[in-house]
């Protein structure tokens, strides 16, 4: 299970509608320009693996060092490959992961039921500290 191309296109359209006028979105466009479908699939697979890791520890405390290390890895991955993922953006992403709908479903398919809520809780714990 990965963030498939159809879902990625749907997420991209939603992101453009919501944030198309922001500096972060312009940075995303610049970083993704020229990326092949294969490269996008590879990044989607790597993102899926991060959520599988959240899933493996979802029964633990969201404030635990292992969960917080995953949040740091997720934020760094997004920053490296998509756009600068500030704590403010990270917090908003966490809320969207737990809001139900496609994000929640996709994350839970990757890591098991409850993974999206756990990832959101770990992100919230991180952002509260920041």
N, C-alpha and C positions, 0 to 999 in steps of 0.2 A: 504494500500500500504506500503510495506516495501522494504528494500534492500533485494530482494529475493536471495535464495541460488545460483541460476544459475548466477545471476549478481555478487554476492559476489565471486564466484569461478573465474569468468572472471576478476574481479578487482584484485583478489589475483594473478592470473597468470601475469597480466600486471605489478603489483607491483614487483613481483619477477624478471621479466625480466629487469625492469628499475633499481631496487634498491637492488637486491638480495645480493650484495657484501657489503652493508653498515651496520654500527652498528645499525641503526634504524630498518632495516629489521631483523637482528638477534634478536633484542629485541622483535619485533613482533612475530617471530617464537617461542620464549621462552614463551611469555605471552599467545599465542594461543594454545600452545601444550596441548593436552588433553581436550580441550574445546569440549563439545558435540555439535551436530547440533542444539539442542534445545537452548543451551546457545548462540550459534552464531546467531540464529534467534532472541533471546531476545535482544541481542546487536544491531542487525540490526533494530529492532523495536524502540529501544531507540534513535538510530541515526536518524531514520525517523522522530520521534517526534521532535527532535531538528530542523530539516529542516521545519517541519510544523510550528513551532514557528517563524522561519525566514519568512515563507510565510505569517503568520498573520500580520507581521509588514512591509512587503516589500514595501508598499507605503510611508514609513517614510524615514527619513534621515539615511543613512548608518552609519553616525558618531554619531547618537543619543545614549544616554546612554543605552537604552534598546537593541539596536542592538549590541553595544559593549559588553554588558553583555552576550549576546548569543554567540558571538565570543569566549569570555573567557570560557563559558561552553563547547563549542564545542572543543576547544583546550584541556581543562582539561579532557573531556571524551575520546578523542583520546589518550592522555597520559596515563590515567588510564588503558585503556583496550587494547591498541594496541602497541604504541611506544611513546617515548618522542617526543612530537610535539613542536619542537622549533619554534620560529618566522619564521625562514627561511623555514622550512617544511610547516608551516601554510600558508605562502605566496604562495608557490608552489601549495598547495592544492586549495587555492582560485582561482588561475589562471586556474587550471584544471576544477574547477566547472563551470567556465564561458566559457570554450573553445568549447562548443558544444559536441555532442556525448553522450555517455551513462551516464556519471556523470551528465551533465546538464539535460538530460531527466529525470533521476531518481529523482533528487532533485526537478525539476519542477512538477513531478507527486505527490510528497509528499506535496509541499507547494503551488502549483499553478504556472502558467506561470510567469516567471520573478524572481522566488525565487532564482535560482542558481546565476543569475547576481547580485541580491541584497546581497546574502551571500558573494559572491566574493568581492563586493564593501565594505562591512562591514569589511571583513578580510583585504583588502588592506588598509583601513583607520586605522585599528588597527596596522598593520605592519609599516605603515608610521610613526606612533607615537613612535613606539618602538625603 
